[in-house]
């Protein structure tokens, strides 16, 4: 999801002179940095030492069939979910765990109890809701059992009178449930009042299976608002019943367009499927007119399907203007990028361009990283600032210009991390927010010849944030005091790895290998680290440790220039030092008095010898000045010692 005030996050540091952090005595310890005990386990048959899934890798599967209804007069959802669960693990399961995320909105939830008095973006805003579980039954080997669930906060345990066997045994679960829809759903869902009706954004809207994996067994961390989600993959076949005059946008593909759309809308969608320009499916002037719905009274049921997904979400409203445009994938297949939004979001610099923003995102990420596996996607303008689900993203109805573009491309980017590469967001926020922010930067630069490209130097802002940082990236989202670091420190680190350490070719190759290996699977941090090491052919353990496990900083300094005994024309010896805990390769720019300039690049291994390094350079005259990191790429905390004049 997008971080509030994301694009202003770095600005507070722009006017801080880093020379105030100067030091002369090094705190650097090569034994701590070049730490060969970093990987604490060897590879095995499930997860290889090279970072790939092993020959015996397994993960469980969950397929859902859902029937749900939006009860407008009660502002509620009621329905049933049929869960077909396959235990591919090597373990027998005596019980099952499910996620009940709506229980965040119960008065006694852990999320409520751990919300500060001043509140925050992810609190329940005093809304009293949560799931009402009417009945739970399981069917196993042709026999059905009524189960009394054990509910603890946002988790539900089903204790079975039998065991679900390993290696492919199956069980079916049926749950009848309901819940009241919060107005502000912890900034992930909710409802927004507009001129032409309420926009309902529905997410975390049915009981979902917890992940059972080879690392933690059952993953039962509670949902407290901040940490996001970790879900199994499978097919979702679902039916949404709403008042007949509403439009429903949802994950996946609509299965019954002739029942819920007019002939005109079906024709316009067919035109959009052939058009790279935006086509209006429902126009502003058509809102609330009888002709845009097959019927005005009663209800209609919308049937959607999506395959091999970890989640689904949807939105419903009478207020939706609806745009669509064709998406062109590298394989040659076609798709649709759609936008639904109220009249309040209409303007040339607002949602009028949203379908094109989404189209670009889908095409760019498909061309650059991994082809989008589903057909369509929709951006919904509503109450949520920015939130992502497979095939559908929720963005604030009020944003515009570059904020809207960046919000759309960020939320859509999450369809790659973690919707395709299925990391555990609740435990490792940097693996989805940071990876997504990293790929976003390239999408910004690519769109419309750089219309929204970021022209600032990120090293300036990130330096100040790293100096203030109290928590490493590996800590839980609820612990981290500055969640922005999950986004920006991770993205910044990956850019340095690509552009300073490995080079674009080696990084891009290894990064794509990681995506391909772990698409629709559950990678752990080690799987990413090991894949990058192996595919790039570089031992990067020093990099992973300092950037992801510590709050270290970097301060490179040039401290001395000495000439050869035969004079400057015979060469010079330059001495540099590493004064803080973190290391990086060194780029040295040498400018001689006669105007000659040269760039020398030194590998990170020079720091294995200690905090000080001297090297000889060929010169033809005296040196005017030596500059470290001349392009200001590194988050160096003291740039006053990066330059030495002779």
N, C-alpha and C positions, 0 to 999 in steps of 0.2 A: 504494500500500500504506500501511498505518498506520505511523506512527512510534512506536517503542517509548517508553513513558511519555509519550505524546502529551499527555495531559490534565494532566500535572504540569509541562509544559515551561515555562510562564510563571510558575510560583509563586515561583521563586527570586528574582524581582525585586520582589516585592510590598513589601518592607520597606527598599528602597534609597531614600534621600532624594535626589531628582534635583538639589537645590540644590548638591550637591557638584560638579556639572559646570558651575557658573555661569561665565560670561565676559561681558566688557563690550565688547570690540572685535569687530566683525563680521568673519567670514571669508566672507561671502556675495559671490558674483560673478554678476551677472545675465547676463553674456555666456556663462558656462558653463551656466547653467540654461536660458535661452531660446535654444537652440542650433538654428538652422535647417538645420544640416548633419547633423542626427540621422539622417534617412533617407539611406542611402548609395547607393541606386539608384532609378531611376524605375520606374514600372509598365511592364509589357509584356503581350504577348498571353497569357502563361501565368498571371501573377499581376498583377491590375490595381492601379493606384495607389490605388484606393479600398478595397483589402483583399480583394476578391472573387476567386475563380478567374476567369482570363481566358477569352476565347473559344477559345483553343487549349490550355487546361489539359489535362494528361494525367497519368495514373498507371497503372502496370502492374497486372495482375491475377493472382492466384494462387488456383487451386482445388485442393483436396486430397482424395484418397481414401486412407484409412489403415486398415490392419488391424494390430492390436497385441494382444498377450497378456500378462497378468500371470502370470509364472512364480513362484509363491509360494515354492517350495522353494529357488530361487536368488535370491530377492528382486530380480527383474529384469523388465525389459520387453523383449520381442522383437517385431519387426514389420517392415512395409514401408509406405512412403508413395509414392503416385503423385501427382506434382505436374504440373498443367497450367498452364503459364506463358504469359501473353500480354504481348508487348512493345508497349505502346501509345506508347512514347516516340518521339522524333524521331531516335533514334540506333540504329545497328547494334551488336549485342552480340556480341563475340568470346568472351566468357566469362560465366559466371554465378557469383554468390556466394550461399552459404547460411549460416544461423546454426546452430551446433552448441553450444547453451548448456550441455548436460550436460558438455562438456569443461572447464567451470569446475572440475569435481571430479577432473581429472587432476592428478597430483602435480606436474607441471611447468607448470601453467597460469599465465597472467599474474595471475589472481585470487589464486592461492596465493602467488605471488611478491610481490604488493603488499599482502598482509595483514600488519598490524602484529603484533609478537610477542604482545601481549596479546589478539589476536583481535578480532573484531567480529561484529555480527549477521549479516553477509552472507558470512562465510568458509566454507570447505568442511569445517571441523572435522576435518581430517585424513582425510576419507573419500577413498578412491582409487577413482574410477570413470571416467566419461566414455563417449562413444560408441564402439562397435565397428561400423565400416561394412563390411558383408560384400560388397556389390556396388553399383555405380552404373551405370545405363544411361540414355541419352537417346534419344528417338525424335523425328525431325524429317523432315517430308515423306515419311512412311511408311517410313523406314529407321532401324534401331536401331544404336546405337554403344555399346560399353562404354568408359567413361571412368575413368581412374585419377585420383581427386580429389587436389588439393593442399590439405592441411589445415594451417592455422596457428592454433593455440590454439582459439578458439571460432568460427572461420570456415573454410569449405570452398569452394574455387574449382574450378569445372568448366571446363576449357579446351577449347573446342569446335573440331572440325575444319571448321567452317563458321561463318557468321554468322547470328544471328537478326535478321531485317530489322525496320525500324521500322514504325510505324503498323498494328499489329495482328497481326504474325507470331506463331506459336505454336510451343511446344516442350513435350514431355513428359519428365519425369524420374522414374525409379523408383530408390528407395534401400532396400536391406535393411539393417536396423540392430538394435542391442540396446544396453542399458546397465543397470548395477546401480543400484538405487534408493537414494539416500542417506537416512540417518536424519534428518539435519537439512539440508535442501536449500537452504541459504543463506536460510532463512526465507521461501522462496517455495513449497516443496513438501516432501515427505518422508514419514515414517511414524511413527505414534504407537501404542505398546502400550497397550491398554485391557483391562478385565476380560473382555470378550467377543470380543477379537480385535484385530488390527492395523488401524488406519485408514491407508490409502495415499492420499496426495494427489499427483496427478501433473500436472506442468506443465512447460513447455519440454521436452516428451516426444517430439518428432519433429523431424527436420531441417526448418527453415523457410527460405523465401527471404528474403534481405536486400532492403531497399527500394532501388530505383533511382529517383531523383527528379531534378527539374530544378534542384535547388540543389547537391547534393553528388555527383551520379552515384550510384555504388554506396555505400551507407551500411554501412561495414564496421567500425565501432568494436567492439572486443572486449567480450564480456560478462565483467565482473569482479565481479559480485555487487551492487554499489551501483547503478549505472545500470540502468534497466529496459529497455524494449523499444520497437521500431519495426518494424511489420509491415505487409505489404500486405493488401488486402481481397480476399475471394472466398468461395466456398462450401466448407464442410468436411463431408464425408460419411465417417463413421468407425465402425469396428467394434471393440469391446473385449471380449476373451475373458478370463474370470476363472473361478475355482472357482465351481461352481454355487450354493453357499450364500452367496455375497456379493451385496450390493446395489451398483449402480454409479450414482452421481450425476454428471451431466456437462453441459457446455455444449450448448444446443440442445434439441431435442425427441426423445424416444424414439420410434423407428419400429416397434419390434416388441414392444409390451407383452405380447401374448398368449404370447410365447415365454419371457419372462424374469420375468413377474409372475404372481401367482395371480389367480383370478377375484375374490377378496375385495379384493385390493389395487387392481385395475382399477375395481371398484365404488366403493371409497373415494375414489379419485382423481376419479371422475366426480362424487361428492358434494362433494368439495373445490372442484371447478370451479364449483359453484353456491353456495358458502358464503363469506361474509366472515369467519366465525369459523374457527379452526384445526380441521382434521380430522386425526385420526391415521391414517396409512396403514400404518405398522408400530408397534405399541404396545410399551411396555417389557416387559410380561409375555410377549410373543410371541417375544422374541429367542431365537435358537438352537433354536427348535422346528421340527419338520419341516414343519409346515403353512404356513410363510411363504415357502417356495421351491417352484417347480415340480418340482425334483428336488434331492436332497441331494449326489449324487456326480457326478464328472466336471466338465464345464465348461458354461458358457452364454456366448453371445455377445450383447452389447448393441449395438444399432445406433442411432446418433444422427446427426442432421443439424442444421446451422445455416447460414443464408445471410447473405452480405454481412458477414462477420466478419473480424477480423484475427488471431484465435487461438481455441483451445479448450483446456479443461482438464477433468480428471475426478477422481473419488475412488471408492474401493472398500473395502468392509469387511463383516464379519459383524455388527459391533457397532452398526449404524445403527438408531436409532429414527427414524421418518420422519413429518414433519408437512407439511401443505399448506393453503393458503387461496387463495381467488380474488383476482385482481388486476383492478381496473377502470380501463381506460385512457380518456382523454378522447374518443377517437374512437368509443367504444362497444364496442370489442373487449375480450375477456377474456383473462386469463392465469393463471398459477399462481406463487405464492411458496412455496418449500419449504425445509425445514430438515432436515438429517440430523446425528445426534449420538449419542454413547455415553451409557451410564447415568451416567458420571462428570459429565456436563453437565446432568443433570436437576435442576431446582429451579424454583420459581415465579419467581425472579429471574434465572434463567439461560436455557438454551435452550428452555424451555417457551414463551417469548415470541418466539423468534428468527424464526419464520415471519411473525409480525405485524410485527416490526421491518423485515423485508425487504419485506413487502407495502406498508407505509407508504412506504418509500424509493422503490419502483418507481412508486407512484401519485403521490407528491409531485413527484419529478423530472420525471415525464411531464407532469403538469398545469402545472408552473411553467416548464419549459425546452424539452423536446423529447420527443415520445412514444417510449417504449421500443420499439425496433423488432422485438424478438424476442418469443417467447410467454412463456417461463417463466424463472425464475432459482432458484438454490439456494444456501443458505449451509451450509458444511460445517465442523463442529467438528473440529479436528485439531491438528497440530503447529505449523503456520504461525501466527504472531501475527496477521497480517492481510495478505491478498494477493488481488488481483482479476484476474479473467479474464471474457471475455464470457459472461454468463449463469450464472456460478458464482463464488462468493467463498469464500476460506478464512479462517476466524477461529480464534483460540485456543480450545481446549475448556475452558479454566479460567476465562475471564473472565465477569463477571456485571454486573448492574445497568446503570448508565449507560455503563460501559466497553463492555459488549457491544452496547448499542444504538448507540453512536457508532462502534464498529468495523464493525458491519453496514452502517450508513448511509454510512460513509466508503467502504468497499470497493465497495458497490453504486453509489455515486456515480461511481466510476471507470468504470462502464459508459457514462457520458456523456463523461468526460474520462479516458482517451484512447481508449476503445473505439468511441465514435461519432465524436467529433471526434479524428481520428487523428494527434495530434502526436507528435513524436519525443522519447519519454521519456528515451532514453539521452543526448540532448544537452541538452534543456531540461526539467529535472525540474519546474520551477515551472509549466509549462503543463499538467501533469496533477495533481500533488499540490496546488498552490496553488489552481487553479480548483476542484478537488474540495472542498478544505477550505472554500473560500468558500461553495459551495452547501450544504455540510453544516450550516453555522450556521443557515440558514433552515429546514432539515429538523428540526434539534434543537428550534427554537422552535415548530414546527408540530405535532410529535408529541404526541398525547394532551394537548392544551391546555397545552403547555409543560412536560410532566413532566421532560424532560431538557434544558431550555433552559439556555444558559450565561448566568448572571447576573453574571459578573465583568466588569470593564472591561478589555478586551484592550490598550488603550493603555498601561496601567501596565507590563505585562510586556514588551510588544514594544519599549518605549523602551529598557529595559536591554539587551535582546538586540541592538538596532540599535547601541547604543553599543559593545558588545563585538564586533560583527560585523566580520570581516576580508575577507569575500568577497561580491561582488555576486551577485545571483540568476542572472545569465547565465553563470556559470562552470559547468564540468562537475560532475556529482555527486561524482566521485572527488576533485575539488579542493576543494569546499566543506567548510569545517571545522565547519559547523553546519547539517546538512541540515534541521533544523527550520525554518529560515528559508524554505526552499522552500514549506513548508506555510503558516506563519503570517504571514510578511511579505507574501507574495503575497495571501493572503486578506484581511489587514488593509488592504493597499493598495486592493484592489478594493472593499472596504466603504467606504473613504474616498472613492473615486472615485464610488461610488453615492450616498452619503449626504451628502457635503460638497461635492464638486466639481460633479457633474452633476445630482443629484437622481434619485430612484428611477425616474421615468417615462422619462427620456432614457437612463439607464444600462440599464434592463431591455430597452428596445426595441433598443438597439444590441447588447447581449449576445446576445439571441435571434437577431438577424440574423447574428452571427458563428457561432453554433451551426448555424443553417440553412445558411449558405453552405458551411461546412466539414465538415458531416456526411459521414462515410465518405471523407474526403479528408485530405490531409497539409498542414495549415497550418504556416507558420513564424511566429516572433514578430512580424515586420513585418506579416503578414497580420492578426493580432489587433489590433495597434496602429492600423493604417490603417483597419480596419473600424470600430473604436470611434470614431476621429476623425471618419470620414465619416458614420456613421449617427447619432452624437450631435450632429454639427455643431459640434465643438469641437476646436481645435488643442491636443492634449494631449501634444505632444512633450516639454514640460518635465516632465510627470508620468512618462512612460515612462522618460526618461533617469534621473531621480533615484531612482526606486523600483526599477528593474530593472538598471541598469548601474552603480550607484555604491553606496557604503556611507555616504552622507551622512546627516546628522541635521538636525533642525529645532529652533530655539529662537526663538519669538516673544516679544517683550517690549514692555510699555507703559512709556514712559519720561518722559512729560511731560503735564501738563494746564495749559492757559492759558485764561483767560476773555476774552470780548470786552471791549473798552475800556469798554463801557457796563454791564458787570457780568454775573454768572452768568445772569441772566434773559434775556440776549441771546445766549447760546450759549457754547460752549467749543471750543477746538482741542486735539485729543488727538494725541500723537505716539507712533507705534509703530515698532519696529525688528525686523529679521530678522538674528539674530546668527550663525546657522550656515548651512551650504551649501544646505540644502533649503528650498523654499518651499511654501506652501499658501495657499488663501484664508483670510481672517481673519474670525472672528466676535467681535464686541465687545459685551459687556454693560455698560451704563452704569446705575448706581444713584445717583440723586440723594438729597440729604439730606431732601427732602420726601417721599421714598418712591416717586417716579416711576421706572419702569424702562423701558429701551428696548434693543432688539437691533439692531445695525448689522452688515451683512455686506458685506465688501469683497472684490472679485475678486482673483485671483492676479496680474492684470496690474499692480497697484500696485507690485509688486516689480520690474517692468521698469525702473523709474526709479531703482533703487538700494536700499540696505539700510534707509533711513529713510523714513517716510511720515507726513504730518500731514493730518488731516481735521477738518472742523468738524461739530459736532453741536448740535442745538437743545436747550437746557436751560431749565428754569424756576427752578432753584435751584442752589446749589453741588453739586458731585459728591461723593458719599460714597466711591465707588470705581469703578474701571474694571477689568473682568475680560476677558482674552482666552481664547478657547476655553472658555467657561463650563461646557460639558458634558463637558470632558476627553476629547474625541474624538481629538486629535492626539497623536502620540508626542513631545511637547515635552520636551526633556532638562532643562529648568530651569523648573519651575512657580513658583518663588519670584518671578520677574519678570513673571508673567502678571497680577498684580494690582497696581494702584497706588491708594493712598488719598490723598485731598487733605487 
